[in-house]
């Protein structure tokens, strides 16, 4: 088990996760980060550009565990 924090950051803006969450492993942490990014992108309804945003997943010592770009959940044009 890990206790991790899921901060979101983009150009000139940081959303700090002060609560964190307990996850079983890094796979669950990645899934949680992707879900968080998806919720923020979908909630913006196209009113915000999340191209350069990412979820920074860190442990209690602020050591980076994962860095997930929002582009991983953004729709692509075909």
C-alpha positions in Angstrom: 0.0 0.0 0.0 1.1 3.5 -0.8 -0.2 6.9 0.3 0.1 9.2 -2.6 -0.9 12.8 -3.6 -2.3 13.7 -7.0 -1.4 17.3 -7.9 -2.5 18.8 -11.2 -0.4 21.4 -12.9 -0.4 23.5 -16.1 1.1 26.7 -17.3 0.9 29.2 -14.4 -1.4 27.1 -12.3 -1.1 24.3 -9.8 -4.0 22.4 -8.1 -2.6 20.9 -4.9 -4.0 17.6 -3.5 -3.8 18.2 0.3 -5.6 15.0 1.2 -3.9 12.3 -0.9 -5.2 8.7 -1.2 -4.2 5.2 -0.3 -3.6 3.0 -3.4 -2.5 -0.6 -3.7 0.2 -0.1 -6.3 1.4 2.2 -9.1 -1.1 0.7 -11.5 -4.0 1.8 -9.3 -2.2 5.2 -8.9 -2.0 5.6 -12.7 -5.6 4.7 -13.1 -6.6 7.2 -10.4 -4.5 9.9 -12.1 -6.0 9.2 -15.5 -9.5 9.4 -13.9 -8.7 12.7 -12.3 -7.4 14.2 -15.6 -10.5 12.9 -17.4 -12.8 14.5 -14.9 -11.1 17.9 -15.2 -11.0 17.8 -19.0 -14.7 16.7 -19.3 -15.8 19.2 -16.7 -14.2 22.1 -18.6 -16.5 21.4 -21.6 -13.9 22.7 -24.0 -13.5 26.1 -22.3 -9.9 25.4 -21.2 -6.8 24.2 -23.0 -5.3 21.3 -21.0 -2.7 20.4 -23.6 0.2 21.2 -21.3 -1.3 19.9 -18.1 -0.2 16.8 -16.2 -1.0 14.9 -13.0 2.1 14.8 -10.7 1.8 11.8 -8.4 4.1 12.0 -5.4 4.6 10.2 -2.1 4.6 11.8 1.4 8.1 13.1 0.9 7.1 14.8 -2.4 9.1 12.2 -4.4 7.7 11.9 -7.9 6.2 8.5 -8.5 4.4 9.2 -11.8 3.9 12.0 -14.2 0.7 11.6 -16.3 0.0 14.1 -19.1 -3.6 15.1 -19.6 -3.1 14.4 -23.3 -3.4 10.7 -22.4 -7.1 11.2 -21.8 -7.8 14.0 -24.4 -9.8 13.1 -27.5 -7.8 13.0 -30.8 -9.1 14.2 -34.1 -9.0 11.7 -36.9 
